[in-house]
Amino acid sequence: MKIRLLVGLAALLVAGVLMLGHAPRRVAADDPWWDTLWGYRASVTVSAAAVARHEKVAEVTVNFTDLLESAGDSGKFDLDSLRVVEVVDGEVVDDKTPYQFDRAADYDANNNAAGTLIILLTGQTSGDEVRRYHVYFDVVGDSFDPPNITNRVTVNTITDPYGFETFRLDTLNGTYHFHKTGGGFSSLFDADEKDWISWNPAPRGAGDHRGIPNMVHPSDGGYFHPGRSNSDSSVVRRGPLKVTLRADSLDGLWTTIWEIYPTFARMTVTRTAEGKSFWLLYEGTPGGKLDLTTDTVTSSDGTTITAEESWTGDLADEEWVYFSDPALDRSLYLFHQPDDAIVDSYTPSTDKLMTILGFGRSGSSRFLQEKPRTLTIGLVEDTDAAAVVAAIDNAEQPLEIALGAAEVGPVPPTATPTTTPTETPTATVTATPTQTPTETATATATATPTATPTGTATATPTDTPTATTTATAMATATATTTATATLAATATTAPGDEAIYLPFLIGD
C-alpha cells in the first residue's frame, strides 16, 4: 500500500508540472518566445514588393480556430490575447506593434474565429525590405487585458453647421466629414484646416454641387452626394488603424463601402441598379478655394495643366489625377480602378467655383457600369510628381504577405494547479531510493476515498493515522538541477484500495 501511495504521489507531482492551463505545450522552433504567458503564435512576413512604404497597413485573412486546431487545441479563442510583435533576426524590436482585427461576418470564438488582421508597418519601409511579425494568441482561461493601441483613425458622429448628421473621421493627414443621409463626403480638411471639398447649401458650383463621389445622377436618384437625404450610412467596423463605412441607397439598389486608413480612403462600389450607368466625381475646392491660374491638375499620362483648362479622353494604363495648391505645397490624388477604355474628363464648373473630375464622364453623360470599382483619395504634403506618385503607389500597389503555421509555446518552469482537495486517512511515507540526491520534491495530495480502510498497518512505524492526512514524499536522485513544485489536486481511490489513481495527460 505504501509503495502504491508513493508512486501515486510521484505521478501527482509529474501531472501537476504538466497541467498548466489547458493543454500540454512543446517548445516552438527557431526564434525565442516573447512571453510564456501566451501559448501560441504564428508568423506574418510582409514584403514591400519593390515599392517604398510609409505608415502602410498590411491586411491578412486569419482563422484562429484553424490555427489552434492545427496546434492541437480546441479551446475558445480569446480575442483579448491577441498581440503583434516585430522581430529582426529572431529578436523582438517592437513589442507594441499597432494592429487591428476585423471579425468576419460569421465570426464565432468557439468554432470560427476568422477575420482580417491589420498590421501597421510603422515608419518607413524601403522597397526591398521584408518585415517579420509574430502574432501571439491563446484560448480563454488565462487572464489577458486588451492592449492599448494609439488610434491612427477615429470616427465620431457630429451635426455639421448645416444640420446634417455627419461622421467625422480624423486621420494622420486629414479630417473627413461624411453625410450619413447623403452617403458622400462633404469636407476634407488638411493640416491647415483648408477644406478641399467645401460642400454647403449655396447653389451649384458655389456649394451644393460639391462632394465625393457624387456617383449617381439625379435622374437615377442622386445617391452618394452630400446634402441629400436618400441614403442610409453606418459604421460597419472601427479600430485604431481602419474604419469601415457602408452607404446604401434607400431604394436598396446601390451600395458603396468606404475604408478609411491613416493616410487615405478607399471606396468600393459593391451594388448598382440593373442597367444603370454612373460616374465617380471630385467636385470641390483644392486648398480650400479653386484658383484657376495657380492650382494645377496632373494626370497619369504625365500631363499637367492649370485648373482653368479642360481635357476629355481615357486615362490609359493607371487611372489617376491629382490636384495641387502650390501655396500650400499640398496635393489631393484620386485613383480609379480597374483600368478601362472608358472616357474620363476634367473641367472647371461653368461658374468657375469648383473642379469637375469625372471617371467615366463626358459632359453630362455617364458610362461606368461594371462592379466592383474602387476610388481611392488621399492628401500628400507635396506637389512634386515623384512624391505624389510614391504616395499613390504606397496606397495602391499590393504588398506580398505570408502567414505562417501555428507554433506552440514552451512549458513554463513552475506549475500551479487549480484545485485543492482533502482526504480522510493520513500517511507519512519516507522512501530513499538507491540514487544519489540533487532533486527534492514535496507534494501535498488530498482526496476523499470511496472506501474506508478497516485496518491499520503497524509494520512501518512512520504511519500515524489521524482524522486529517498529509502525505509527504521525498526522493533523492542524481541530477544537475534542483526543482521544487508545490501543488494540490483532486484524486480518488478505487473501492477496497488506498492507492491514488490519477488521469494520464498525453501530449505530443
N, C-alpha and C positions, 0 to 999 in steps of 0.2 A: 504494500500500500504506500509506504514512504517513497519507494522508488517511482511509483506512478505519479505521486504528488509532485516530486521533484522534477520529473520530466514534464509534467503539465505546467509547472511554473516557468520552466525554461521556454516552453512553447509560447506561453503567455508573453514573456519578455520579447521574443522574436516577433510575435504577431503585433505587439504594441509598437515596435520600431517601424514595422511596415505600414501600420494603419495610420496614415496621415490624410485626413480628409476623406477623399472619395475613391481613389484608385492608386495602385502601385505605379510608380514613375521610374523611368530609366533615364540615364544621362543622355542629353542630346549631343549630337556630333558637332565637331568643329568649334564654333565661336563660344566664348564663355557666356554663362547665363546672367542676364542683367539683375534679376531679383527672384529668389527662390519662392517667394510668396505666390508667384504666377506659375501655373502648371504647364502651360502650353505656349507655343509661339509658331509663327510662320514668317518666312522672309518675303519681302517685296523689293524687287530690283527695278529701278527706273533709269532708262537711258534717255538722254536729252535728244537723241536721234538727229544729230548734226545741226541743231538749232539752239542758239543761246537762249537761256530762260531766266526770267526774273519773277520771283514770288509765284511760281507756277504750281497749280494743283494737279496731282495725279489721281486718277479715279480707277479703281479696280473692283470688279464684282467678286464678292466673297460669300461663302456659305459656311458659317462657323459650326453648324451642326455636322456638316460633312467632314470638316477638319477634325472635330472632336471624335467622330466615329472612326476616322482613319487612325486616330491615336488610341483607340480602344476605350473611349469614354462615351457613355450615352446620357450624361447629365444635361441639365438645363443651362444653356449659355447665359452667362452673366454679363449684360451689356456694360455695367459699371467697371468690369475688369479690364476693358479694352485699353491698351496703351500702345504707343508707337515710339520707338527709339531709333535714332540714326546711328549706323555703325560704319567705321572705316577700318579695314584690316582687322576686323573682329572686335575692335574696341568701341565702346559707346562714346560718341562725340556729342550727342544731344538726346537727353532722356525726357525731353518735353516737346517732342516734335508735334506741331499742331495737326490735328486730324478731325475728321467728322465721319460718322457712319449713318448713312441714309437707309433706313429699313425698307425692304421690298414691300409691295402691297400685300403679299401673303406671308409676311414675316410671322414666325412663331418661335419663341425662345426655346421651346421644348423639341420641336420637330423640324423647323425650317428657319434657322437664324440667318437668313440671307439678306443681302443688301449691297450697297456700294460704299466702299471705304475710300474716303477722300483724304489725301495726304498733301500737306503743303511742302514743296521744295523751297525752303526758306532761302532768302537772299538770291545770289547769282549762281547759275549753273552753266558751265561752258558747254558748247555744242558737243564736245567729245567726252563729256563726263557721264559716269554711271554712278548713281547714288543708291545706297542699300539701306533698307529699314528692316527692323524686326517688329512684328506685330504680336504683342503678348495678350493672352486672353485666358479665361478659366470658366468653370461652371459655378453655379450658385452653391454656396457652402462656406467659403471664406468671406471675409468682410472687405469689400473694396469700395472706396469712396470715389464718386465721379471726379474726373480730372478737371482742373481749372485751366481753360484754354482761352486766350485773348481773342476776342471777336475781330475778324477782318471784314465781316459783313454783318450788319444788323438791320432789322426791319421793325418798324413801329407804325401804328395806324394813327393818322392825324386828320384834321379837317383843314384843307388848304384855304387861302384867303378868299376863294370864290365859293366856298361852301361845299366842296366835293370831298367825300371820304376818300382818303389817299393813303397808299402805302409809301412810307418814307424809308428808303434804303440807303444806308451810309456804307461806303466802301473806302478802300485806301486812297483812291484818287478822284472820288466824285460822290455826289448825293443825287439820287434819283427819286422823282415823285411819279407814282403810278396811280391813275384814277381807277378806283375799283369798279365803278359802273360804266366806265368808258373802255377799260381794257387796254389802255395805252399810256405812254409816258407823256406827262405834261411839262416836266422840267428835268434838266440835267445840269446841276451846279458844279463848277470846277472849284479848285482850291482858293480862287479869288472871289467866290460867290457869284460868278458870271453864269448866267443861265443860257445854255446852248440850244434850248427849245423855246422857252418863254410862252407857253400857252396862256391865253387869257380870253375873256369873253368879247373882246373887241372884234369887229367884223373882219373876215377874210384874212389876208396876209398880216394884218396888224395884230392878230391873236388867235381867232377861233379856228383857222385852218392849220395851225401848227400842231406838231405832235410826231411821235414814233410809235407804231409803224404805220398808222393811218391806212390800214390794209384793205378794207372792203369799201367799195364805192357807195355813196349814199343811196344810189338806186337799188343796191342789193342789201341795204341795211345799215351801212356806215359803221361797221363794227371795228373795234380796236383803235378807237380815236378818243383822245381825252376830251372832256367836256360833254360827253354823251351819257345816256342812261339806258343803254341797250345791251349791256353785258354784265356778267357776274364773275368777279375775280376773287381768288382766295390764295392764302399761303399754304402750299402743299407740304413743304419741308423747310426747316430752318436749322441753321447751325452756325458755328464760328467761321466757316470757310465758304458757305454757299447757302443761298436762299432760293427756293423754287416757287414761282407763282404760276397759277393756272387761270386763264381767262376763257370763258365760254359765252358765246352769243346767247341771248335769251331764247332764240328760236331753236337752240340746240344743234345748229348746222355748222358752226365754226368753233375751233378750239386752237389756242396757242399756249405754249409753255415757255416761260422765261426763267432762265437760270442766271442768278446774279453772283458773280465771283468777285474776288478782291480788286481786280483791275479791269474787268469788262463784264458785259452782259450779253447773253445769247438767247434768242427766241427761236423756237421750233414750231412750225405750223404742222399740227397733227390731224386736223379735221377741216374739210372745206365743203361747201354746199355743192351738190352734184351739178355739173355743167356750168358752174360759175367761175369766172376769172377774177384775179386780184392782182395787186401790186404791193411792193414794200417800199415805204417812203421815209425820207427825212425832210420834214418841213420845219425849219427852225432858224435860229439866230446864232451863228458862230461867234464865240466870245461875248455873247450877250446882246449883240446887235449886228445885223448884217451890214457890212461895209463893202459896197460893190467894188471899190477900187483897190483896197488893200487886202481883203480876205481872198484866199486862193482856194481852188478846187483841183486836187490831183487825183488822177485815175490810174488804174493798174496797168494801163498801156504806157505809162510814163509821161503823159500829157499833164501840164499844169496850166490852168487858166485863171483869170480873175473871176470873182463871183458875179460880175455883171455879164459874162459871156455865157454861151449855151452850147450843148452838144447833144446829139442823138445817135445811138448805134450800140451794137452789142459789145460789151466788155469781154474781150477774148481771154481765154485761159482763166486765171483767177479774176474774180469779180469783186473789186473793192474800190472805194473812193474815200479820200479824206479831205476835210476842210481845215484850213489853218488860219489862225489870227496871229499875224506877226507881232502885234503889240503885246500880246501875252506870251508869245513863244510857245503856243499850245495848239494841239490839233485834236480833231474828233474823226475817227475812222468808222466806216460801215462796210462789213464784209458779207457777201451773199453767197450761199451755196445751195445746190450744186451749180457748177459752171454750166451754162447753157448757151444756145444760139439765139436767145430771145432779146429783143431790143431793150436798151436801158437809156436813161436820159438825165440831163441836168439843165435847169434854167432857174433864174430868179423869178419870183412871183411877179405878176403884172404890176402890182403896186410897189415892187422893189423892196419889200419889207421882210422877206423870208426866202430861204432856199427851197427848191423843189428837186430833190434827188429821187429818182424812181427806178428801182429794179423791176423790169417787166412793164415799163410805162413808156408810151409815146403820146404826147399831148394829153388828151383825156381818155385814151384807150389803155386798157389793162390786159396783160397777156399771160400771167402766171396761172398754172392750174395744178401742176404736179406737186405732190407732197410725199414725204416731208421736205420742207425747205427750212433753212436757217438764216437768220440775220444776226450778226454779232456787231456790237458797238462798244467803243472804248475811247477814253481820253488818253492823250500822250503828252508828256511835258516836253515837247519838242516840235519843230516844224520841218526839220531835216528829213528828207525822204528815207534815208537809211535807218534812222531811228524809228520812224513810224512803221516802216515795213518790218523792222525787228519786233515791234510790239504786236503787229498783226500776226507774224509767224509764231510768236510766243503763245498767242491765244489759240491759233487755229491749226498749226502743224502738230500732228499727234505724237505723243511720247511712245516709247516702247516699254511696256510694263510686264513683269513676270511675277506670278505668285508661287511661292514655294510650298512644299508639303509641310504638314504639321510636325513639329518636334515636341518631345516630352521632356519636362524639366527634371533636374537632379533631385534625389531624395534628400530632404533636409537632415541635419545631423541629430536633431532631437525631436522625439515624437511626443505628443500629448493626447492620449485617448480621451474620448468624450463621455464615457460612462463610469460611474462609481457604484459598486455593489457592496453587499455584506454577506457573510456566510456564518453558519452557526458553529461548526466544530473548529477547534483551534489546534494547529500543529506547528511546532517549530522544528525544522529539519536542517541539519547542517551536513553537507556532504563535501568530501575532499577527494577529487579525482587525482589520478597519478600525474597529471600535467603540472608544470610549474607556473606560478601566477604572474599575470600583469593585468588582468581584467577582473573587475568586481561588479557584479550586477545585483541590484536589490529590487525585488518585485513584491508588491502588496496585492494579493488577489482576494476577491470576495465573491462568494457565491451562496446560493440557497439550494441545498441538495434536495432531491426528490425522495430520498430515503434516509432515515436517521439510523446511524450505526448503534448496535446494542452492546458492543464490547469495546474495551479499551486495551490497546496494546501496551505491554509493560516491558517488552524486550529492549526497547530503546528508552533510556532514562530521560531523554530530552523531550519526550512527548508530555505535554501538560494540557489536559482537557479543561476548557473553561466555556463560559457562555458566549464569548466572542473570540474569534480566532484570528490569528495573524500568522502568515507563512512567510518565512524569510529564507531565501536560497542564496548561498554564497558559493561561487565556484572559482577556482584559481586555475589559470591556464597560461601557457606560454604565448605571449603576443607582444607586438611592438607598440600598440596603442592602448589607452585606457578609456573606456566609455561607461557612463553611468546613466541609466534610464529609470525613472520612477513613474509607474503607471498603475491604472486600475481598470479592470474590465469585467464584464458580466460573464460568468461561466456556470454550467450546470453539471450535475453528476448523474451518471446512469443509475437506475434503480439497483440497490444492493451493492453499490461500489462507491468508494470515496474518491476515486481518481477524477481529475478535472479533464473534460473534453472541450477542445477549442475548435472553432471553424478554421479551415485552411484558406489562406489567401494565395491565389495562384496568379502570378504575374508573368510578364513576357520574359 
